């Protein structure tokens, strides 16, 4: 893995096959947040005896606060698994002011690298707290036990730079940018996408280099966005389709898959090199088609047709192409005919 200069939100980093072995013997009293499948993979490898193992089935803030009242005195929290397990670990680490160790068993989302914990409050995701892994452990063999499609999903929040950066430029052009505009940030974001493009086959086959490319991409993204205090180059209209669908259907999705669907749709609304980014997603094997997520055509059509109203009603959302381009039925029917339902 390359050395990365700048604010990455990673205090220390361990990577390589077998890098999780014995870590539990080094950190004093520790708590583990995990799920049954990832825990079964690592419980005989980490060493030491946890004070408690908490199996996370949701990240509802009220539920996490109840669990927080019951956990014993600890020196560290180890988050083992995917986004929910790591977000719960970040939340406990922040609230208890103890060391965080992050051991993702899948790289489908960037929770293992972001400082805030994504929790649910009133059925909506909010981001709270600030916690940095010490260390972040990237064990290739453990990560490869997850289905390939889920690890490939990890590029969703990196490819969203393509559409989100366009949205930020669009906001600036309309004097609606919420932050001081930076062309350098956008150019740096494009370098992340270019590096992913140069590693398409590695990412598709979840090789060591492919895993590194995803992790490096998120670390580079942090060096761009954390000093600026926002992730404007990475979150835009593609995420807003995801938010509308989640609210409409009252269920969650594999994050990279639903963001990929947003990139497919919004890159076309933006007239923003859509052939290039869609071919990229196809070649790397990102499962963005509605069929993968059990989204029916009428639900996606309804969601797209409601997007203009959705951003008007949710005034906290950043200004994007959705604020200026009227989405009509003819356009929706035209783009959805190339999706698999």
C-alpha positions as CSV (number, residue, x, y, z in Angstrom):
1,X,0.0,0.0,0.0
2,X,1.3,3.5,-0.9
3,X,2.3,6.0,1.7
4,X,-0.3,8.8,1.8
5,X,0.5,12.2,3.1
6,X,-2.3,14.3,4.6
7,X,-5.2,13.9,7.0
8,X,-6.5,10.4,6.4
9,X,-8.3,9.8,9.7
10,X,-6.1,6.8,10.3
11,X,-3.7,7.0,13.3
12,X,-1.9,3.8,12.4
13,X,-2.3,1.2,9.7
14,X,-1.7,-2.5,9.5
15,X,-2.2,-4.4,6.2
16,X,-1.4,-7.7,4.8
17,X,-2.6,-11.3,5.1
18,X,-2.7,-12.4,8.7
19,X,-2.4,-8.8,10.0
20,X,-5.2,-9.3,12.6
21,X,-3.4,-12.1,14.5
22,X,-2.9,-11.4,18.1
23,X,-4.1,-7.8,18.2
24,X,-6.4,-8.5,21.2
25,X,-3.3,-9.2,23.3
26,X,-2.0,-5.7,22.8
27,X,-4.8,-3.4,23.9
28,X,-5.8,-4.0,27.4
29,X,-9.5,-4.4,28.2
30,X,-11.6,-4.4,25.0
31,X,-15.1,-4.7,23.7
32,X,-16.0,-6.0,20.3
33,X,-18.9,-4.9,18.1
34,X,-19.5,-7.3,15.2
35,X,-22.0,-9.6,13.5
36,X,-22.1,-13.4,13.6
37,X,-20.5,-14.1,10.3
38,X,-17.5,-11.8,10.6
39,X,-17.0,-12.8,14.2
40,X,-16.9,-16.5,13.2
41,X,-14.1,-15.6,10.8
42,X,-11.8,-13.8,13.2
43,X,-12.6,-15.0,16.8
44,X,-9.8,-17.5,16.8
45,X,-7.3,-15.1,15.3
46,X,-7.4,-11.9,17.3
47,X,-6.1,-13.3,20.6
48,X,-7.0,-12.0,24.1
49,X,-10.3,-12.2,25.8
50,X,-12.9,-9.5,25.1
51,X,-14.9,-8.1,28.0
52,X,-17.9,-8.4,25.9
53,X,-19.0,-9.2,22.3
54,X,-21.9,-7.2,21.1
55,X,-23.7,-8.3,17.9
56,X,-25.0,-5.3,16.1
57,X,-28.2,-5.7,14.1
58,X,-29.0,-2.0,13.7
59,X,-27.4,1.4,14.4
60,X,-30.4,3.2,15.7
61,X,-29.0,5.8,18.0
62,X,-31.5,5.1,20.8
63,X,-30.6,1.4,20.8
64,X,-26.8,2.2,20.8
65,X,-27.3,4.5,23.8
66,X,-29.1,1.7,25.7
67,X,-26.2,-0.6,24.9
68,X,-23.7,2.1,26.0
69,X,-25.2,2.1,29.5
70,X,-24.5,-1.6,29.9
71,X,-21.0,-2.0,28.6
72,X,-18.2,-2.6,31.1
73,X,-15.1,-0.4,31.7
74,X,-12.8,-0.8,28.7
75,X,-9.6,0.6,27.1
76,X,-10.6,0.0,23.5
77,X,-13.4,-0.9,21.1
78,X,-12.8,-3.2,18.2
79,X,-15.2,-3.0,15.3
80,X,-15.2,-6.1,13.2
81,X,-17.3,-6.5,10.1
82,X,-19.0,-4.1,7.7
83,X,-20.5,-0.6,8.1
84,X,-22.9,-1.2,11.0
85,X,-20.3,-3.0,13.2
86,X,-17.7,-0.3,12.6
87,X,-20.1,2.6,13.0
88,X,-21.2,1.1,16.3
89,X,-17.6,0.8,17.4
90,X,-16.9,4.4,16.4
91,X,-19.9,5.6,18.3
92,X,-18.9,3.7,21.5
93,X,-15.3,4.8,21.1
94,X,-16.4,8.5,20.8
95,X,-18.9,8.3,23.7
96,X,-16.5,6.5,26.0
97,X,-13.4,8.3,24.8
98,X,-11.5,5.1,24.3
99,X,-9.2,3.7,21.6
100,X,-10.8,2.5,18.3
101,X,-9.5,-0.5,16.4
102,X,-11.2,-1.0,13.0
103,X,-11.1,-4.4,11.3
104,X,-13.3,-4.3,8.2
105,X,-14.1,-7.8,6.9
106,X,-15.4,-6.1,3.7
107,X,-14.6,-2.9,1.9
108,X,-18.2,-2.2,0.6
109,X,-18.5,1.1,2.5
110,X,-16.1,3.7,3.7
111,X,-17.2,3.6,7.4
112,X,-13.9,2.2,8.5
113,X,-12.1,5.4,7.3
114,X,-14.6,8.2,8.1
115,X,-14.4,10.1,11.4
116,X,-18.1,10.3,12.2
117,X,-20.4,7.4,13.0
118,X,-23.4,6.9,10.8
119,X,-26.4,6.2,13.0
120,X,-30.1,6.3,12.5
121,X,-32.4,8.8,14.2
122,X,-36.1,8.9,13.3
123,X,-35.4,6.5,10.4
124,X,-32.8,8.9,8.9
125,X,-29.0,8.6,8.8
126,X,-27.2,11.2,10.8
127,X,-23.4,11.5,11.3
128,X,-22.1,12.1,14.9
129,X,-18.9,12.1,16.8
130,X,-15.3,11.9,15.8
131,X,-13.1,8.8,16.1
132,X,-10.0,7.6,14.3
133,X,-8.8,3.9,14.0
134,X,-5.6,3.0,15.9
135,X,-4.9,0.9,14.0
136,X,-7.0,0.3,10.9
137,X,-6.3,-3.4,10.0
138,X,-6.6,-4.5,6.4
139,X,-6.3,-8.3,6.3
140,X,-6.6,-9.3,2.6
141,X,-7.5,-12.9,3.4
142,X,-10.3,-11.9,5.7
143,X,-11.7,-9.3,3.3
144,X,-11.6,-11.9,0.4
145,X,-14.0,-14.2,2.4
146,X,-16.8,-11.7,1.5
147,X,-18.6,-12.1,-1.8
148,X,-16.7,-10.3,-4.6
149,X,-19.7,-8.2,-5.5
150,X,-19.8,-6.7,-2.0
151,X,-16.1,-5.7,-2.0
152,X,-16.5,-4.3,-5.5
153,X,-19.3,-2.2,-4.1
154,X,-16.6,-0.3,-2.2
155,X,-15.9,1.8,-5.2
156,X,-19.4,3.3,-5.3
157,X,-18.6,6.2,-3.0
158,X,-15.4,6.9,-5.0
159,X,-17.0,6.8,-8.4
160,X,-19.6,9.2,-7.1
161,X,-16.9,11.9,-7.3
162,X,-17.7,11.9,-11.0
163,X,-21.2,13.2,-10.5
164,X,-20.8,15.0,-7.2
165,X,-17.9,17.1,-8.5
166,X,-20.1,18.1,-11.5
167,X,-22.8,19.1,-9.1
168,X,-20.5,21.3,-7.1
169,X,-19.2,23.0,-10.3
170,X,-22.9,23.4,-11.3
171,X,-23.7,25.0,-7.9
172,X,-20.8,27.4,-8.3
173,X,-21.9,28.4,-11.8
174,X,-25.3,29.2,-10.3
175,X,-23.8,31.1,-7.4
176,X,-25.3,28.5,-5.1
177,X,-22.2,26.8,-3.7
178,X,-22.4,26.3,0.0
179,X,-18.6,26.3,0.5
180,X,-15.7,28.2,-1.1
181,X,-15.3,26.5,-4.4
182,X,-12.0,24.7,-5.1
183,X,-11.0,23.5,-8.6
184,X,-8.0,21.8,-7.0
185,X,-10.3,19.6,-4.9
186,X,-12.1,18.5,-8.0
187,X,-8.9,17.8,-9.9
188,X,-7.6,15.8,-7.0
189,X,-10.9,13.8,-6.9
190,X,-10.4,13.0,-10.6
191,X,-7.0,11.6,-9.9
192,X,-8.7,9.1,-7.5
193,X,-11.0,7.9,-10.2
194,X,-8.1,7.6,-12.7
195,X,-6.2,5.4,-10.3
196,X,-9.3,3.2,-9.9
197,X,-9.6,3.1,-13.7
198,X,-6.0,1.9,-13.9
199,X,-6.8,-0.9,-11.5
200,X,-10.2,-2.1,-12.9
201,X,-9.1,-5.8,-13.3
202,X,-7.5,-5.9,-9.9
203,X,-10.6,-4.4,-8.2
204,X,-12.9,-6.8,-10.2
205,X,-10.9,-9.8,-9.0
206,X,-10.5,-8.5,-5.5
207,X,-6.7,-9.0,-5.5
208,X,-4.4,-7.5,-2.9
209,X,-3.8,-4.6,-5.2
210,X,-7.5,-4.2,-5.9
211,X,-8.2,-4.0,-2.2
212,X,-5.4,-1.5,-1.8
213,X,-6.8,0.7,-4.6
214,X,-10.1,1.0,-2.8
215,X,-8.6,1.7,0.6
216,X,-6.1,4.2,-0.9
217,X,-8.9,5.9,-2.7
218,X,-10.8,6.6,0.5
219,X,-7.7,7.7,2.3
220,X,-6.9,10.1,-0.5
221,X,-10.5,11.3,-0.4
222,X,-10.0,12.1,3.3
223,X,-6.9,14.1,2.6
224,X,-8.9,16.2,0.2
225,X,-12.1,16.6,2.2
226,X,-11.3,16.5,5.9
227,X,-9.2,19.7,5.8
228,X,-12.0,21.4,3.8
229,X,-14.6,20.3,6.4
230,X,-17.0,18.8,3.8
231,X,-17.3,16.0,1.2
232,X,-18.8,18.1,-1.5
233,X,-16.8,16.4,-4.3
234,X,-18.1,13.0,-3.3
235,X,-21.8,13.5,-2.4
236,X,-24.3,15.0,-4.7
237,X,-27.3,14.2,-6.9
238,X,-26.4,10.5,-7.1
239,X,-26.8,10.2,-3.3
240,X,-30.1,12.1,-3.4
241,X,-31.7,9.5,-5.6
242,X,-30.6,6.9,-3.0
243,X,-32.1,9.0,-0.1
244,X,-35.4,9.3,-1.9
245,X,-35.6,5.6,-2.7
246,X,-34.7,4.7,0.9
247,X,-37.4,7.0,2.2
248,X,-39.9,5.7,-0.3
249,X,-39.3,2.0,0.2
250,X,-38.5,2.2,3.9
251,X,-35.5,-0.1,3.6
252,X,-31.7,0.0,3.2
253,X,-29.5,-1.0,0.3
254,X,-25.9,-2.1,-0.3
255,X,-24.5,1.4,-0.3
256,X,-22.2,1.1,-3.4
257,X,-24.9,-0.6,-5.4
258,X,-27.5,2.1,-4.8
259,X,-25.0,4.9,-5.3
260,X,-24.0,3.2,-8.6
261,X,-27.6,3.4,-9.7
262,X,-27.6,7.1,-8.8
263,X,-24.4,7.6,-10.9
264,X,-26.0,5.8,-13.8
265,X,-29.1,8.1,-13.7
266,X,-27.6,11.4,-12.7
267,X,-24.6,11.3,-15.0
268,X,-27.1,11.2,-17.8
269,X,-29.2,14.1,-16.4
270,X,-26.0,16.1,-16.2
271,X,-24.9,15.1,-19.7
272,X,-21.6,14.3,-18.0
273,X,-19.6,11.7,-19.8
274,X,-22.2,9.1,-18.9
275,X,-20.9,6.6,-21.4
276,X,-17.5,6.6,-19.8
277,X,-18.7,6.2,-16.2
278,X,-21.3,3.6,-17.0
279,X,-18.8,1.6,-19.0
280,X,-16.4,1.9,-16.0
281,X,-19.1,0.5,-13.7
282,X,-19.9,-2.3,-16.1
283,X,-16.2,-3.3,-16.6
284,X,-15.4,-3.4,-12.9
285,X,-18.6,-5.4,-12.1
286,X,-20.4,-2.9,-9.9
287,X,-24.0,-4.3,-9.4
288,X,-26.0,-1.1,-9.9
289,X,-29.0,-2.5,-11.7
290,X,-32.4,-2.4,-9.9
291,X,-32.8,-6.1,-10.2
292,X,-29.8,-6.6,-7.8
293,X,-31.5,-4.5,-5.2
294,X,-35.1,-5.7,-5.8
295,X,-36.2,-2.3,-6.9
296,X,-39.3,-2.5,-9.1
297,X,-39.4,-0.3,-12.2
298,X,-42.5,1.7,-11.1
299,X,-40.8,2.5,-7.8
300,X,-37.6,3.8,-9.5
301,X,-39.8,5.8,-12.0
302,X,-41.8,7.3,-9.2
303,X,-38.6,8.2,-7.3
304,X,-37.0,9.9,-10.3
305,X,-40.1,11.9,-11.1
306,X,-40.3,13.0,-7.5
307,X,-36.6,14.1,-7.2
308,X,-37.3,17.8,-8.1
309,X,-39.8,18.0,-5.3
310,X,-37.6,16.0,-2.9
311,X,-34.7,18.4,-3.1
312,X,-37.1,21.4,-2.6
313,X,-38.6,19.8,0.5
314,X,-35.2,18.8,1.9
315,X,-33.6,22.2,2.0
316,X,-30.5,21.0,3.8
317,X,-29.4,19.1,0.7
318,X,-26.7,20.7,-1.4
319,X,-27.5,22.4,-4.7
320,X,-27.2,19.9,-7.6
321,X,-28.3,19.4,-11.1
322,X,-31.7,18.3,-9.7
323,X,-32.4,21.9,-8.6
324,X,-32.3,23.2,-12.2
325,X,-33.1,20.3,-14.6
326,X,-36.8,19.3,-14.7
327,X,-37.1,15.5,-14.7
328,X,-39.9,14.4,-17.0
329,X,-41.5,11.1,-17.8
330,X,-40.0,10.9,-21.4
331,X,-36.5,11.2,-20.0
332,X,-37.1,8.7,-17.2
333,X,-38.5,6.1,-19.7
334,X,-35.6,6.7,-22.0
335,X,-32.9,6.0,-19.4
336,X,-34.6,3.2,-17.5
337,X,-34.9,1.1,-20.6
338,X,-31.2,0.4,-20.3
339,X,-31.5,-0.9,-16.8
340,X,-32.3,-4.5,-15.7
341,X,-35.3,-4.9,-13.5
